[in-house]
């Protein structure tokens, strides 16, 4: 068989290792603490919400396009090999990190109600909808996500939000409230944003150039490797070699 639906039971274990033709697995609302789908390489849809999973590995499921694992106890999820993934909902878990850099087909991402402190979306150029409410994110940069039209990033620790992606005029929903340290949002057009986006905090305004820390998320590593710094760490002298005219260096203590 290719489809298995066993949702709304009291299963504490599920062995599908011999079901290599399985394409759809729906095991929602059980009591599973682990789930091994490494042998199910034909799997295209996995629904395992409302269980007690603490980790989930779908790195072997290269055909997987839909993954819904909301309302578990996940602290780790490996989706690196799931390069066909289009839809991911991993909300209401305990994730502190989420690597979607290999999921270049990702179109819908829902990672709300976790403990994420960072989220790199630079490789997800097909992203259409992002919901990352209720995390601990300090910066969100969707400038590379030129298809994005839905953005929800309420209740984070944002100090930097770059929404300028050349597609702001096609946005359908934009929410960035309850970010008390966010003073500036970088956008395509200030007038358009003021007229159409009201779901921001009172201290926050729009600008085409916020000149904030988000720019440090796209450091040119090749440029970094052209100069040398030694010793590091140090309690006294620092030596820098191969600096170019216009380079800037900041030195901080612990």
C-alpha positions in Angstrom: 0.0 0.0 0.0 1.0 3.6 -0.5 -1.2 5.4 2.0 -1.4 4.8 5.8 -3.9 6.6 8.0 -3.7 5.8 11.7 -4.5 9.1 13.3 -6.6 9.6 16.4 -5.5 6.5 18.3 -3.3 5.8 21.3 -0.3 4.4 19.5 3.0 4.6 21.4 5.1 3.0 18.6 4.8 2.7 14.8 7.1 0.6 12.6 6.9 1.4 8.9 10.4 0.3 8.0 9.2 -2.4 5.7 6.7 -0.2 3.9 9.1 1.2 1.3 6.3 2.1 -1.2 4.6 4.3 1.3 3.8 7.8 -0.1 1.5 9.3 2.5 1.6 8.7 6.3 -0.9 10.3 8.6 -0.3 9.4 12.2 -1.6 12.5 13.9 -2.9 12.6 17.4 -1.3 9.6 19.0 1.3 9.1 21.7 4.3 8.5 19.6 7.7 9.4 21.2 9.7 8.5 18.1 9.1 8.0 14.4 11.6 6.4 11.9 10.8 7.1 8.3 14.4 6.6 7.0 13.4 3.6 4.8 10.4 5.4 3.3 12.2 7.1 0.5 9.0 7.3 -1.6 7.2 9.4 1.1 5.7 12.6 -0.2 3.4 13.6 2.7 4.0 13.2 6.4 1.5 14.3 9.0 2.6 13.5 12.6 1.2 16.4 14.6 0.0 16.1 18.2 2.3 13.4 19.4 5.2 13.4 21.8 8.1 13.5 19.4 11.3 15.1 20.6 13.3 14.7 17.3 12.4 14.1 13.7 14.8 13.1 10.8 13.5 13.3 7.3 16.9 13.8 5.7 16.5 10.6 3.7 13.1 11.5 2.3 14.1 13.3 -0.8 10.6 13.1 -2.3 8.9 14.6 0.7 6.9 17.7 -0.2 4.5 18.1 2.7 5.5 17.9 6.4 3.3 18.8 9.3 4.7 18.1 12.7 3.0 20.8 14.8 2.3 20.3 18.5 5.1 17.9 19.6 8.1 18.3 21.8 10.6 18.7 19.0 14.0 20.1 20.0 15.6 18.9 16.7 14.4 18.5 13.2 16.6 17.4 10.2 15.2 18.4 6.9 18.4 18.9 5.0 17.9 16.1 2.5 14.2 16.8 1.9 15.0 19.0 -1.1 11.5 18.6 -2.6 9.9 20.1 0.5 7.3 22.7 -0.4 5.2 22.9 2.8 6.6 22.8 6.4 4.6 23.4 9.6 6.7 22.8 12.7 4.9 25.2 14.9 4.3 24.7 18.7 7.5 22.8 19.5 10.7 23.6 21.3 13.0 24.2 18.4 16.0 26.6 19.0 17.3 26.3 15.5 15.9 25.5 12.1 18.1 25.0 9.0 16.1 25.4 5.8 19.1 26.3 3.6 18.8 23.1 1.5 15.1 23.4 1.0 15.1 25.7 -2.0 11.6 24.7 -3.1 10.1 25.7 0.2 7.0 27.8 -0.4 5.1 27.7 2.9 7.0 27.9 6.2 5.2 27.9 9.6 7.6 27.8 12.5 5.6 29.8 15.1 5.6 29.1 18.8 9.2 27.8 19.1 12.4 29.2 20.6 14.2 30.2 17.5 16.8 33.0 17.8 17.8 33.1 14.1 16.4 32.1 10.8 18.3 32.2 7.5 15.9 32.4 4.5 18.4 33.6 1.9 18.2 30.3 -0.1 14.4 30.1 0.0 13.7 32.3 -3.0 10.3 30.5 -3.7 8.9 31.3 -0.2 5.4 32.6 -0.5 4.2 32.6 3.1 6.2 32.9 6.4 4.7 32.7 9.9 7.4 32.9 12.6 5.3 34.5 15.4 6.2 33.8 19.1 9.9 33.1 18.9 13.0 34.9 20.1 14.2 36.1 16.7 16.3 39.3 16.7 16.4 39.8 13.0 14.5 38.7 9.9 15.7 39.4 6.4 13.3 38.5 3.5 15.0 40.6 0.9 15.9 37.5 -1.1 12.3 36.1 -0.9 10.9 38.0 -3.9 7.7 35.8 -4.1 6.8 36.5 -0.4 3.3 38.0 0.1 2.4 36.8 3.6 4.6 37.7 6.6 3.8 37.2 10.3 6.6 37.9 12.8 4.7 39.1 15.8 6.0 38.7 19.4 9.7 38.3 18.8 12.8 40.2 19.9 13.4 41.9 16.6 15.8 44.8 16.4 16.1 44.4 12.6 13.5 43.6 10.0 14.2 43.9 6.2 11.1 43.4 4.1 12.4 45.2 1.0 12.2 42.4 -1.6 10.8 44.2 -4.6 7.4 42.7 -4.1 5.9 44.7 -1.2 3.1 46.1 -3.4 1.8 42.5 -3.8 1.8 41.7 -0.1 -1.6 40.4 1.2 -0.7 40.2 4.9 2.0 41.9 7.0 2.2 41.7 10.8 5.1 42.7 13.0 3.6 43.7 16.3 4.9 43.1 19.9 8.6 43.7 19.0 9.4 46.4 21.5 13.0 46.9 20.4 12.2 47.3 16.7 12.4 50.9 15.6 12.8 50.6 11.8 11.5 48.3 9.1 13.3 48.4 5.8 10.8 48.4 2.9 10.4 49.0 -0.8 8.4 52.1 -0.5 7.7 54.1 2.6 4.5 55.7 1.4 3.0 52.4 0.3 3.9 50.8 3.6 2.4 53.6 5.6 -0.8 53.5 3.7 -1.2 49.7 3.7 0.6 48.2 6.7 -0.7 49.2 10.1 0.1 46.1 12.1 3.4 47.5 13.6 4.3 48.8 17.1 3.9 52.5 17.9 7.7 53.1 18.1 8.3 51.5 14.7 8.5 53.3 11.4 9.3 52.4 7.8 12.4 53.4 5.8 14.1 52.4 2.6 17.4 52.3 4.5 17.4 51.4 8.2 21.2 51.1 8.3 20.9 48.5 11.0 22.5 45.2 12.0 20.7 43.0 9.5 23.3 43.9 7.0 25.8 41.8 8.9 23.9 38.7 8.1 25.2 38.8 4.5 29.0 39.1 5.1 31.1 38.3 2.1 33.2 35.5 3.5 35.7 35.7 0.6 36.4 39.3 1.6 36.8 38.2 5.2 39.5 35.7 4.3 41.7 38.4 2.6 43.1 39.8 5.8 44.7 38.3 8.9 44.1 39.0 12.6 46.3 37.6 15.3 46.3 36.7 18.1 42.7 35.9 18.7 41.8 36.0 21.6 44.3 38.3 23.2 44.7 40.4 26.3 47.0 43.0 24.7 48.1 43.7 21.1 46.2 42.7 18.0 47.9 42.6 14.6 46.0 43.1 11.3 47.5 42.3 7.9 46.2 42.9 4.3 43.6 45.5 5.1 42.2 47.4 2.1 41.4 51.1 1.9 37.9 51.6 3.3 37.9 48.4 5.5 36.5 48.9 9.0 37.3 46.8 12.0 35.6 46.8 15.4 37.1 45.2 18.4 35.0 44.0 21.4 35.7 42.5 24.7 33.8 39.6 26.1 
